[in-house]
């Protein structure tokens, strides 16, 4: 496929990738903030699949670098536990700093979403 359609699809993929970079961090913090106990990666991915209506779009592997980055930033704690069914599992839980970041990021998301929606509505013919 060549021409404008191929270029439009490429631009859409680029836009979606850039858009998802921050939103994945936000939804990960939200899922872990709501969890009554620590969760491992596959559990988190399944919860996002159920609640997020495609926020990961089948890219579960993208979850792990984001979890590591949030841990390095002090927003998540993690520990490894042995598993009877396979390799050891790393469990994650949100920290107090993570809850603070979640509140700030959620407010920023809402403000941005409302602002963009307002512009998009105003730009409709």
N, C-alpha and C positions, 0 to 999 in steps of 0.2 A: 504494500500500500504506500503510495507516494502522494505528495501534494498537500493541500490544506487540511484534509481529513487526518492524515498521518501526523502532521504537525500539531493539530488540535489535540489529538490523543496524547502525544508526547507532552504537550504543555499541561494537560489535565493531570497526567501521572506525576509530573514535577510538582504541580500545585498541591495535589493530595499528599505527596511525601512531605513537603514542607509544612503543610497544615497539621499532619499527624505527629510531627516531632514533639511538640509541646503537649498536645492533647493526650497522648499516651501516658506521659508522666502524670498529668492531672488525674486521669481516670484510675491509674494504678494506686495513687495515694488515696483516692476516694474509696476504692474497693477495700484497701487494707484498713482504712479508718473505720469502715462499717463491719469489718470482720471481728467476731468475738474471740478469735484465737489466731495465732500465726498461720500463714498459708504458704504452700509451696507453689512454684511456678505454674505447673499444670492446672492446679486448682484456680489460681488467679486467672489464667487464660480462659478456662471454662466459665468462670463467673462473668468475665468480660464478654464472652461470646453470648451468654444468656441475656445479660443486661444491656450490652453496648450496641447491639444491632449492627455488627460489622466494624466496630472501632478498630479491631486488629485485622480484619479482613483476611483471616487465615494465615497471618504472619506471626505465629506464636514465637518463632525464634527471635523476633524483634523485641520481645518482652525482656529477655535476659540481660542484654546490655543496658537497658533502661533501669531495670532493677539494680544492677551493679552501680550505675551512676548515682541513683538515688541513695544507695547505701554509702557510697563514698562521700556524698554531700551531707551525710548524717541525718537524712530524712527517714531512712529505714534502718532497722537492725536485722541481722540475719544469723541463723545458726544452722548447722548441719546435723541431721539425725539419720541413723541407719534405717533402712526400709526392708521389711520382710519380703517385699515383692520385687526388689531390684536394687539398683544403686542407691547410695545415700541421697537424701533429699535436703535441699536448702530451704528453710522456712524463713519467711519475712514477716515483720510487723512494723507498723508505723511508729515513729518516735514523737516526742513532744514537738520537736522542731518540724517534723513532717506534718503534724496536725496544724501548726501555725502556717507553714507554707501552703498547705491545702486550702486554708481559709483565704489567704491572700490570692492564690492562683484562681480559686473559684470566683472570687469577686472580680478579678481581672478578666476572666473568661466571660462572665456575665456582662460586664461593661463593654467589652469588645464585641460580643455577639449582638448586643442591643444596638450598638453604634453601627456595625456593619449592616444589620437588618434594616435600620433606619435609612441608610444610604441606598441600599438595594431597592427598598420600597419607593424612595423618592426618585430613583433613576428609571422606574418603570414608565413606559410611554402611556 
